[in-house]
Amino acid sequence: MDVAQNSALLTFLFTDIEGSTRRWEADPDEMRVALAAHDDVMREAIQAHEGWLFKHTGDGVCAAFASPRSAVDAAVAAQRALKLPVRMGLATGEAELRDGDYFGTVLNRDDLDAVATAFDTAAQSTADWLRTEKPLKVAAAAKKGL
């Protein structure tokens, strides 16, 4: 398969449990349960909004969506169900699927640096797509193997 077959315009959702290091140090057993609950809520919200979870980051997840609206809806649904404070960020752009993970400028841009420190608002790339309601097409290969 060539790169073009594995490339798609997607919206990515990233999560990070606030204060997870402190929580692990204070009560590892409680945090283990809380992390499992976070993972369950995130998985359900992502799948319910037609996304796919492609990576766990220790105290968070990364997911991809064919639509920015679906990503936003999944984030809102998850926030409403989560018992812990969880920062979430979104970014929209083209990415390449390789070995079950995504790579590309959208995942390395400055707005992701902003997302990493202030997860609370959608990255400009996603906000732009939501404002214009542009239809997005996803390469069939984007979901293959995930």
Summary of the structure (lengths in Angstrom):
residues: 146
radius of gyration: 15.1
end to end distance: 16.1
largest distance: 48.0
contacts: 464
relative contact order: 0.22
helix: 47%
strand: 26%
